[in-house]
Amino acid sequence: MRGPSKNGTQSTVKGVDERARLAHIRTLWEQLARLRENSIEYKALVRQIRKEADAFSKLLESRTGRDKAAG
């Protein structure tokens, strides 16, 4: 059973949260491409992308572990 989604309802479609997180990371990369490399905003966005990517990776790992246990 999946946990609650961002709007508080149960997510019944497998992979919805993963696709939303990945789309958000892609948006962050697009924003990064428009910034100057040495700017404070650039460095802050790099940290945010790393944080989001780490959370995404952990989400996938936990889902894979559940799938293996169920299968």
PDB file of N, CA, C and O in Angstrom, chain B, residues numbered from 101:
ATOM      1  N   MET B 101       0.840  -1.181   0.000  1.00  0.00           N
ATOM      2  CA  MET B 101       0.000   0.000   0.000  1.00  0.00           C
ATOM      3  C   MET B 101       0.878   1.234   0.000  1.00  0.00           C
ATOM      4  O   MET B 101       1.862   1.303   0.736  1.00  0.00           O
ATOM      5  N   ARG B 102       0.534   2.186  -0.804  1.00  0.00           N
ATOM      6  CA  ARG B 102       1.323   3.403  -0.936  1.00  0.00           C
ATOM      7  C   ARG B 102       0.928   4.398   0.147  1.00  0.00           C
ATOM      8  O   ARG B 102      -0.186   4.355   0.670  1.00  0.00           O
ATOM      9  N   GLY B 103       1.849   5.289   0.474  1.00  0.00           N
ATOM     10  CA  GLY B 103       1.582   6.329   1.460  1.00  0.00           C
ATOM     11  C   GLY B 103       0.786   7.461   0.845  1.00  0.00           C
ATOM     12  O   GLY B 103       0.493   7.457  -0.350  1.00  0.00           O
ATOM     13  N   PRO B 104       0.444   8.423   1.672  1.00  0.00           N
ATOM     14  CA  PRO B 104      -0.324   9.555   1.154  1.00  0.00           C
ATOM     15  C   PRO B 104       0.492  10.387   0.177  1.00  0.00           C
ATOM     16  O   PRO B 104       1.703  10.545   0.335  1.00  0.00           O
ATOM     17  N   SER B 105      -0.176  10.907  -0.817  1.00  0.00           N
ATOM     18  CA  SER B 105       0.495  11.790  -1.772  1.00  0.00           C
ATOM     19  C   SER B 105       0.531  13.195  -1.192  1.00  0.00           C
ATOM     20  O   SER B 105       0.078  13.416  -0.069  1.00  0.00           O
ATOM     21  N   LYS B 106       1.063  14.142  -1.947  1.00  0.00           N
ATOM     22  CA  LYS B 106       1.197  15.512  -1.458  1.00  0.00           C
ATOM     23  C   LYS B 106      -0.148  16.141  -1.110  1.00  0.00           C
ATOM     24  O   LYS B 106      -0.216  16.988  -0.219  1.00  0.00           O
ATOM     25  N   ASN B 107      -1.235  15.739  -1.804  1.00  0.00           N
ATOM     26  CA  ASN B 107      -2.535  16.341  -1.524  1.00  0.00           C
ATOM     27  C   ASN B 107      -3.289  15.600  -0.429  1.00  0.00           C
ATOM     28  O   ASN B 107      -4.443  15.928  -0.153  1.00  0.00           O
ATOM     29  N   GLY B 108      -2.652  14.589   0.213  1.00  0.00           N
ATOM     30  CA  GLY B 108      -3.240  13.916   1.346  1.00  0.00           C
ATOM     31  C   GLY B 108      -4.031  12.665   1.008  1.00  0.00           C
ATOM     32  O   GLY B 108      -4.484  11.973   1.919  1.00  0.00           O
ATOM     33  N   THR B 109      -4.212  12.354  -0.252  1.00  0.00           N
ATOM     34  CA  THR B 109      -4.948  11.159  -0.636  1.00  0.00           C
ATOM     35  C   THR B 109      -3.978  10.021  -0.879  1.00  0.00           C
ATOM     36  O   THR B 109      -2.785  10.248  -1.080  1.00  0.00           O
ATOM     37  N   GLN B 110      -4.483   8.799  -0.861  1.00  0.00           N
ATOM     38  CA  GLN B 110      -3.640   7.647  -1.142  1.00  0.00           C
ATOM     39  C   GLN B 110      -3.282   7.623  -2.622  1.00  0.00           C
ATOM     40  O   GLN B 110      -4.151   7.809  -3.474  1.00  0.00           O
ATOM     41  N   SER B 111      -2.028   7.398  -2.926  1.00  0.00           N
ATOM     42  CA  SER B 111      -1.582   7.271  -4.308  1.00  0.00           C
ATOM     43  C   SER B 111      -1.768   5.821  -4.731  1.00  0.00           C
ATOM     44  O   SER B 111      -1.116   4.929  -4.187  1.00  0.00           O
ATOM     45  N   THR B 112      -2.641   5.578  -5.684  1.00  0.00           N
ATOM     46  CA  THR B 112      -2.928   4.207  -6.093  1.00  0.00           C
ATOM     47  C   THR B 112      -2.188   3.816  -7.357  1.00  0.00           C
ATOM     48  O   THR B 112      -2.089   2.628  -7.665  1.00  0.00           O
ATOM     49  N   VAL B 113      -1.668   4.775  -8.093  1.00  0.00           N
ATOM     50  CA  VAL B 113      -0.948   4.480  -9.322  1.00  0.00           C
ATOM     51  C   VAL B 113       0.532   4.390  -8.997  1.00  0.00           C
ATOM     52  O   VAL B 113       1.146   5.358  -8.549  1.00  0.00           O
ATOM     53  N   LYS B 114       1.095   3.208  -9.231  1.00  0.00           N
ATOM     54  CA  LYS B 114       2.502   2.974  -8.919  1.00  0.00           C
ATOM     55  C   LYS B 114       3.383   3.899  -9.762  1.00  0.00           C
ATOM     56  O   LYS B 114       3.220   3.969 -10.981  1.00  0.00           O
ATOM     57  N   GLY B 115       4.287   4.587  -9.136  1.00  0.00           N
ATOM     58  CA  GLY B 115       5.230   5.420  -9.863  1.00  0.00           C
ATOM     59  C   GLY B 115       4.834   6.877  -9.999  1.00  0.00           C
ATOM     60  O   GLY B 115       5.610   7.673 -10.529  1.00  0.00           O
ATOM     61  N   VAL B 116       3.645   7.253  -9.534  1.00  0.00           N
ATOM     62  CA  VAL B 116       3.216   8.650  -9.683  1.00  0.00           C
ATOM     63  C   VAL B 116       4.149   9.576  -8.914  1.00  0.00           C
ATOM     64  O   VAL B 116       4.610  10.580  -9.458  1.00  0.00           O
ATOM     65  N   ASP B 117       4.431   9.251  -7.658  1.00  0.00           N
ATOM     66  CA  ASP B 117       5.316  10.092  -6.855  1.00  0.00           C
ATOM     67  C   ASP B 117       6.705  10.165  -7.462  1.00  0.00           C
ATOM     68  O   ASP B 117       7.341  11.219  -7.457  1.00  0.00           O
ATOM     69  N   GLU B 118       7.169   9.044  -7.983  1.00  0.00           N
ATOM     70  CA  GLU B 118       8.496   9.012  -8.588  1.00  0.00           C
ATOM     71  C   GLU B 118       8.556   9.923  -9.810  1.00  0.00           C
ATOM     72  O   GLU B 118       9.525  10.661  -9.986  1.00  0.00           O
ATOM     73  N   ARG B 119       7.537   9.875 -10.648  1.00  0.00           N
ATOM     74  CA  ARG B 119       7.526  10.736 -11.850  1.00  0.00           C
ATOM     75  C   ARG B 119       7.457  12.205 -11.473  1.00  0.00           C
ATOM     76  O   ARG B 119       8.103  13.036 -12.111  1.00  0.00           O
ATOM     77  N   ALA B 120       6.691  12.535 -10.455  1.00  0.00           N
ATOM     78  CA  ALA B 120       6.591  13.930 -10.016  1.00  0.00           C
ATOM     79  C   ALA B 120       7.917  14.431  -9.476  1.00  0.00           C
ATOM     80  O   ALA B 120       8.322  15.557  -9.768  1.00  0.00           O
ATOM     81  N   ARG B 121       8.596  13.610  -8.694  1.00  0.00           N
ATOM     82  CA  ARG B 121       9.902  14.013  -8.160  1.00  0.00           C
ATOM     83  C   ARG B 121      10.926  14.182  -9.274  1.00  0.00           C
ATOM     84  O   ARG B 121      11.706  15.134  -9.268  1.00  0.00           O
ATOM     85  N   LEU B 122      10.921  13.258 -10.232  1.00  0.00           N
ATOM     86  CA  LEU B 122      11.859  13.348 -11.342  1.00  0.00           C
ATOM     87  C   LEU B 122      11.593  14.596 -12.179  1.00  0.00           C
ATOM     88  O   LEU B 122      12.533  15.265 -12.608  1.00  0.00           O
ATOM     89  N   ALA B 123      10.333  14.910 -12.412  1.00  0.00           N
ATOM     90  CA  ALA B 123       9.983  16.128 -13.160  1.00  0.00           C
ATOM     91  C   ALA B 123      10.472  17.368 -12.412  1.00  0.00           C
ATOM     92  O   ALA B 123      10.937  18.324 -13.033  1.00  0.00           O
ATOM     93  N   HIS B 124      10.368  17.355 -11.093  1.00  0.00           N
ATOM     94  CA  HIS B 124      10.833  18.488 -10.289  1.00  0.00           C
ATOM     95  C   HIS B 124      12.351  18.644 -10.403  1.00  0.00           C
ATOM     96  O   HIS B 124      12.856  19.759 -10.529  1.00  0.00           O
ATOM     97  N   ILE B 125      13.069  17.532 -10.360  1.00  0.00           N
ATOM     98  CA  ILE B 125      14.530  17.580 -10.496  1.00  0.00           C
ATOM     99  C   ILE B 125      14.911  18.117 -11.874  1.00  0.00           C
ATOM    100  O   ILE B 125      15.840  18.916 -11.994  1.00  0.00           O
ATOM    101  N   ARG B 126      14.210  17.689 -12.898  1.00  0.00           N
ATOM    102  CA  ARG B 126      14.487  18.199 -14.255  1.00  0.00           C
ATOM    103  C   ARG B 126      14.254  19.700 -14.326  1.00  0.00           C
ATOM    104  O   ARG B 126      15.022  20.415 -14.968  1.00  0.00           O
ATOM    105  N   THR B 127      13.208  20.183 -13.678  1.00  0.00           N
ATOM    106  CA  THR B 127      12.924  21.625 -13.641  1.00  0.00           C
ATOM    107  C   THR B 127      14.064  22.372 -12.952  1.00  0.00           C
ATOM    108  O   THR B 127      14.476  23.442 -13.401  1.00  0.00           O
ATOM    109  N   LEU B 128      14.567  21.803 -11.864  1.00  0.00           N
ATOM    110  CA  LEU B 128      15.692  22.434 -11.169  1.00  0.00           C
ATOM    111  C   LEU B 128      16.917  22.517 -12.073  1.00  0.00           C
ATOM    112  O   LEU B 128      17.614  23.531 -12.074  1.00  0.00           O
ATOM    113  N   TRP B 129      17.187  21.459 -12.846  1.00  0.00           N
ATOM    114  CA  TRP B 129      18.319  21.466 -13.776  1.00  0.00           C
ATOM    115  C   TRP B 129      18.134  22.549 -14.837  1.00  0.00           C
ATOM    116  O   TRP B 129      19.097  23.215 -15.216  1.00  0.00           O
ATOM    117  N   GLU B 130      16.910  22.728 -15.316  1.00  0.00           N
ATOM    118  CA  GLU B 130      16.646  23.773 -16.309  1.00  0.00           C
ATOM    119  C   GLU B 130      16.901  25.151 -15.720  1.00  0.00           C
ATOM    120  O   GLU B 130      17.452  26.024 -16.389  1.00  0.00           O
ATOM    121  N   GLN B 131      16.499  25.347 -14.467  1.00  0.00           N
ATOM    122  CA  GLN B 131      16.759  26.617 -13.796  1.00  0.00           C
ATOM    123  C   GLN B 131      18.261  26.837 -13.628  1.00  0.00           C
ATOM    124  O   GLN B 131      18.759  27.948 -13.804  1.00  0.00           O
ATOM    125  N   LEU B 132      18.970  25.769 -13.287  1.00  0.00           N
ATOM    126  CA  LEU B 132      20.417  25.854 -13.087  1.00  0.00           C
ATOM    127  C   LEU B 132      21.128  26.288 -14.367  1.00  0.00           C
ATOM    128  O   LEU B 132      22.084  27.062 -14.323  1.00  0.00           O
ATOM    129  N   ALA B 133      20.659  25.792 -15.492  1.00  0.00           N
ATOM    130  CA  ALA B 133      21.290  26.112 -16.778  1.00  0.00           C
ATOM    131  C   ALA B 133      21.214  27.603 -17.099  1.00  0.00           C
ATOM    132  O   ALA B 133      22.014  28.107 -17.887  1.00  0.00           O
ATOM    133  N   ARG B 134      20.271  28.303 -16.503  1.00  0.00           N
ATOM    134  CA  ARG B 134      20.098  29.743 -16.775  1.00  0.00           C
ATOM    135  C   ARG B 134      20.900  30.631 -15.828  1.00  0.00           C
ATOM    136  O   ARG B 134      20.901  31.853 -15.981  1.00  0.00           O
ATOM    137  N   LEU B 135      21.579  30.035 -14.857  1.00  0.00           N
ATOM    138  CA  LEU B 135      22.314  30.821 -13.869  1.00  0.00           C
ATOM    139  C   LEU B 135      23.804  30.847 -14.169  1.00  0.00           C
ATOM    140  O   LEU B 135      24.337  29.967 -14.845  1.00  0.00           O
ATOM    141  N   ARG B 136      24.467  31.880 -13.649  1.00  0.00           N
ATOM    142  CA  ARG B 136      25.922  31.947 -13.753  1.00  0.00           C
ATOM    143  C   ARG B 136      26.540  30.966 -12.772  1.00  0.00           C
ATOM    144  O   ARG B 136      26.095  30.861 -11.629  1.00  0.00           O
ATOM    145  N   GLU B 137      27.562  30.250 -13.215  1.00  0.00           N
ATOM    146  CA  GLU B 137      28.150  29.164 -12.437  1.00  0.00           C
ATOM    147  C   GLU B 137      28.698  29.598 -11.077  1.00  0.00           C
ATOM    148  O   GLU B 137      28.653  28.816 -10.127  1.00  0.00           O
ATOM    149  N   ASN B 138      29.197  30.789 -10.965  1.00  0.00           N
ATOM    150  CA  ASN B 138      29.800  31.240  -9.709  1.00  0.00           C
ATOM    151  C   ASN B 138      28.850  32.017  -8.812  1.00  0.00           C
ATOM    152  O   ASN B 138      29.266  32.551  -7.784  1.00  0.00           O
ATOM    153  N   SER B 139      27.577  32.085  -9.191  1.00  0.00           N
ATOM    154  CA  SER B 139      26.633  32.876  -8.400  1.00  0.00           C
ATOM    155  C   SER B 139      26.181  32.111  -7.154  1.00  0.00           C
ATOM    156  O   SER B 139      26.253  30.884  -7.102  1.00  0.00           O
ATOM    157  N   ILE B 140      25.717  32.854  -6.164  1.00  0.00           N
ATOM    158  CA  ILE B 140      25.195  32.253  -4.938  1.00  0.00           C
ATOM    159  C   ILE B 140      23.972  31.398  -5.251  1.00  0.00           C
ATOM    160  O   ILE B 140      23.799  30.319  -4.683  1.00  0.00           O
ATOM    161  N   GLU B 141      23.130  31.880  -6.152  1.00  0.00           N
ATOM    162  CA  GLU B 141      21.924  31.138  -6.524  1.00  0.00           C
ATOM    163  C   GLU B 141      22.267  29.797  -7.167  1.00  0.00           C
ATOM    164  O   GLU B 141      21.605  28.790  -6.913  1.00  0.00           O
ATOM    165  N   TYR B 142      23.303  29.794  -7.997  1.00  0.00           N
ATOM    166  CA  TYR B 142      23.749  28.563  -8.656  1.00  0.00           C
ATOM    167  C   TYR B 142      24.170  27.529  -7.618  1.00  0.00           C
ATOM    168  O   TYR B 142      23.755  26.371  -7.669  1.00  0.00           O
ATOM    169  N   LYS B 143      24.997  27.967  -6.680  1.00  0.00           N
ATOM    170  CA  LYS B 143      25.498  27.056  -5.660  1.00  0.00           C
ATOM    171  C   LYS B 143      24.358  26.527  -4.784  1.00  0.00           C
ATOM    172  O   LYS B 143      24.355  25.352  -4.417  1.00  0.00           O
ATOM    173  N   ALA B 144      23.397  27.383  -4.449  1.00  0.00           N
ATOM    174  CA  ALA B 144      22.254  26.951  -3.651  1.00  0.00           C
ATOM    175  C   ALA B 144      21.397  25.948  -4.424  1.00  0.00           C
ATOM    176  O   ALA B 144      20.898  24.979  -3.853  1.00  0.00           O
ATOM    177  N   LEU B 145      21.232  26.185  -5.707  1.00  0.00           N
ATOM    178  CA  LEU B 145      20.431  25.277  -6.529  1.00  0.00           C
ATOM    179  C   LEU B 145      21.122  23.928  -6.702  1.00  0.00           C
ATOM    180  O   LEU B 145      20.458  22.892  -6.739  1.00  0.00           O
ATOM    181  N   VAL B 146      22.445  23.932  -6.809  1.00  0.00           N
ATOM    182  CA  VAL B 146      23.199  22.668  -6.877  1.00  0.00           C
ATOM    183  C   VAL B 146      22.959  21.863  -5.603  1.00  0.00           C
ATOM    184  O   VAL B 146      22.733  20.654  -5.664  1.00  0.00           O
ATOM    185  N   ARG B 147      23.006  22.532  -4.446  1.00  0.00           N
ATOM    186  CA  ARG B 147      22.747  21.829  -3.181  1.00  0.00           C
ATOM    187  C   ARG B 147      21.327  21.266  -3.152  1.00  0.00           C
ATOM    188  O   ARG B 147      21.107  20.148  -2.686  1.00  0.00           O
ATOM    189  N   GLN B 148      20.368  22.041  -3.650  1.00  0.00           N
ATOM    190  CA  GLN B 148      18.983  21.585  -3.672  1.00  0.00           C
ATOM    191  C   GLN B 148      18.813  20.382  -4.604  1.00  0.00           C
ATOM    192  O   GLN B 148      18.105  19.430  -4.273  1.00  0.00           O
ATOM    193  N   ILE B 149      19.462  20.428  -5.766  1.00  0.00           N
ATOM    194  CA  ILE B 149      19.383  19.304  -6.709  1.00  0.00           C
ATOM    195  C   ILE B 149      19.969  18.046  -6.071  1.00  0.00           C
ATOM    196  O   ILE B 149      19.403  16.960  -6.203  1.00  0.00           O
ATOM    197  N   ARG B 150      21.083  18.186  -5.393  1.00  0.00           N
ATOM    198  CA  ARG B 150      21.692  17.026  -4.726  1.00  0.00           C
ATOM    199  C   ARG B 150      20.755  16.453  -3.673  1.00  0.00           C
ATOM    200  O   ARG B 150      20.605  15.236  -3.560  1.00  0.00           O
ATOM    201  N   LYS B 151      20.126  17.332  -2.904  1.00  0.00           N
ATOM    202  CA  LYS B 151      19.193  16.899  -1.869  1.00  0.00           C
ATOM    203  C   LYS B 151      17.998  16.174  -2.489  1.00  0.00           C
ATOM    204  O   LYS B 151      17.603  15.106  -2.022  1.00  0.00           O
ATOM    205  N   GLU B 152      17.428  16.755  -3.538  1.00  0.00           N
ATOM    206  CA  GLU B 152      16.271  16.151  -4.210  1.00  0.00           C
ATOM    207  C   GLU B 152      16.640  14.821  -4.863  1.00  0.00           C
ATOM    208  O   GLU B 152      15.870  13.863  -4.810  1.00  0.00           O
ATOM    209  N   ALA B 153      17.818  14.768  -5.475  1.00  0.00           N
ATOM    210  CA  ALA B 153      18.255  13.530  -6.126  1.00  0.00           C
ATOM    211  C   ALA B 153      18.481  12.431  -5.095  1.00  0.00           C
ATOM    212  O   ALA B 153      18.161  11.269  -5.348  1.00  0.00           O
ATOM    213  N   ASP B 154      19.028  12.786  -3.943  1.00  0.00           N
ATOM    214  CA  ASP B 154      19.236  11.810  -2.881  1.00  0.00           C
ATOM    215  C   ASP B 154      17.898  11.278  -2.371  1.00  0.00           C
ATOM    216  O   ASP B 154      17.749  10.074  -2.163  1.00  0.00           O
ATOM    217  N   ALA B 155      16.931  12.162  -2.170  1.00  0.00           N
ATOM    218  CA  ALA B 155      15.603  11.737  -1.724  1.00  0.00           C
ATOM    219  C   ALA B 155      14.942  10.848  -2.773  1.00  0.00           C
ATOM    220  O   ALA B 155      14.289   9.862  -2.431  1.00  0.00           O
ATOM    221  N   PHE B 156      15.109  11.190  -4.042  1.00  0.00           N
ATOM    222  CA  PHE B 156      14.548  10.389  -5.138  1.00  0.00           C
ATOM    223  C   PHE B 156      15.177   8.996  -5.151  1.00  0.00           C
ATOM    224  O   PHE B 156      14.483   7.993  -5.314  1.00  0.00           O
ATOM    225  N   SER B 157      16.481   8.947  -4.979  1.00  0.00           N
ATOM    226  CA  SER B 157      17.191   7.670  -4.963  1.00  0.00           C
ATOM    227  C   SER B 157      16.703   6.794  -3.807  1.00  0.00           C
ATOM    228  O   SER B 157      16.483   5.597  -3.991  1.00  0.00           O
ATOM    229  N   LYS B 158      16.536   7.372  -2.633  1.00  0.00           N
ATOM    230  CA  LYS B 158      16.046   6.622  -1.476  1.00  0.00           C
ATOM    231  C   LYS B 158      14.623   6.130  -1.709  1.00  0.00           C
ATOM    232  O   LYS B 158      14.276   5.019  -1.306  1.00  0.00           O
ATOM    233  N   LEU B 159      13.801   6.943  -2.351  1.00  0.00           N
ATOM    234  CA  LEU B 159      12.434   6.528  -2.666  1.00  0.00           C
ATOM    235  C   LEU B 159      12.439   5.323  -3.594  1.00  0.00           C
ATOM    236  O   LEU B 159      11.693   4.368  -3.382  1.00  0.00           O
ATOM    237  N   LEU B 160      13.279   5.367  -4.619  1.00  0.00           N
ATOM    238  CA  LEU B 160      13.364   4.239  -5.545  1.00  0.00           C
ATOM    239  C   LEU B 160      13.891   2.988  -4.862  1.00  0.00           C
ATOM    240  O   LEU B 160      13.395   1.887  -5.101  1.00  0.00           O
ATOM    241  N   GLU B 161      14.902   3.157  -4.007  1.00  0.00           N
ATOM    242  CA  GLU B 161      15.457   2.013  -3.294  1.00  0.00           C
ATOM    243  C   GLU B 161      14.422   1.378  -2.376  1.00  0.00           C
ATOM    244  O   GLU B 161      14.343   0.152  -2.294  1.00  0.00           O
ATOM    245  N   SER B 162      13.634   2.180  -1.692  1.00  0.00           N
ATOM    246  CA  SER B 162      12.622   1.638  -0.792  1.00  0.00           C
ATOM    247  C   SER B 162      11.518   0.942  -1.586  1.00  0.00           C
ATOM    248  O   SER B 162      10.994  -0.086  -1.157  1.00  0.00           O
ATOM    249  N   ARG B 163      11.168   1.499  -2.734  1.00  0.00           N
ATOM    250  CA  ARG B 163      10.144   0.876  -3.576  1.00  0.00           C
ATOM    251  C   ARG B 163      10.651  -0.447  -4.131  1.00  0.00           C
ATOM    252  O   ARG B 163       9.904  -1.423  -4.183  1.00  0.00           O
ATOM    253  N   THR B 164      11.907  -0.488  -4.544  1.00  0.00           N
ATOM    254  CA  THR B 164      12.489  -1.718  -5.062  1.00  0.00           C
ATOM    255  C   THR B 164      12.523  -2.792  -3.982  1.00  0.00           C
ATOM    256  O   THR B 164      12.257  -3.961  -4.259  1.00  0.00           O
ATOM    257  N   GLY B 165      12.848  -2.405  -2.760  1.00  0.00           N
ATOM    258  CA  GLY B 165      12.856  -3.356  -1.645  1.00  0.00           C
ATOM    259  C   GLY B 165      11.467  -3.912  -1.373  1.00  0.00           C
ATOM    260  O   GLY B 165      11.322  -5.102  -1.092  1.00  0.00           O
ATOM    261  N   ARG B 166      10.457  -3.076  -1.453  1.00  0.00           N
ATOM    262  CA  ARG B 166       9.072  -3.545  -1.262  1.00  0.00           C
ATOM    263  C   ARG B 166       8.652  -4.462  -2.389  1.00  0.00           C
ATOM    264  O   ARG B 166       7.977  -5.464  -2.154  1.00  0.00           O
ATOM    265  N   ASP B 167       9.049  -4.128  -3.630  1.00  0.00           N
ATOM    266  CA  ASP B 167       8.686  -4.951  -4.771  1.00  0.00           C
ATOM    267  C   ASP B 167       9.317  -6.332  -4.656  1.00  0.00           C
ATOM    268  O   ASP B 167       8.670  -7.336  -4.954  1.00  0.00           O
ATOM    269  N   LYS B 168      10.582  -6.390  -4.224  1.00  0.00           N
ATOM    270  CA  LYS B 168      11.260  -7.685  -4.081  1.00  0.00           C
ATOM    271  C   LYS B 168      10.604  -8.514  -2.985  1.00  0.00           C
ATOM    272  O   LYS B 168      10.462  -9.727  -3.133  1.00  0.00           O
ATOM    273  N   ALA B 169      10.201  -7.877  -1.885  1.00  0.00           N
ATOM    274  CA  ALA B 169       9.566  -8.596  -0.782  1.00  0.00           C
ATOM    275  C   ALA B 169       8.186  -9.114  -1.188  1.00  0.00           C
ATOM    276  O   ALA B 169       7.762 -10.175  -0.730  1.00  0.00           O
ATOM    277  N   ALA B 170       7.492  -8.375  -2.037  1.00  0.00           N
ATOM    278  CA  ALA B 170       6.157  -8.778  -2.475  1.00  0.00           C
ATOM    279  C   ALA B 170       6.205  -9.840  -3.570  1.00  0.00           C
ATOM    280  O   ALA B 170       5.271 -10.628  -3.720  1.00  0.00           O
ATOM    281  N   GLY B 171       7.293  -9.858  -4.332  1.00  0.00           N
ATOM    282  CA  GLY B 171       7.372 -10.747  -5.494  1.00  0.00           C
ATOM    283  C   GLY B 171       8.075 -11.971  -5.202  1.00  0.00           C
ATOM    284  O   GLY B 171       8.225 -12.821  -6.079  1.00  0.00           O
TER     285      GLY B 171
END
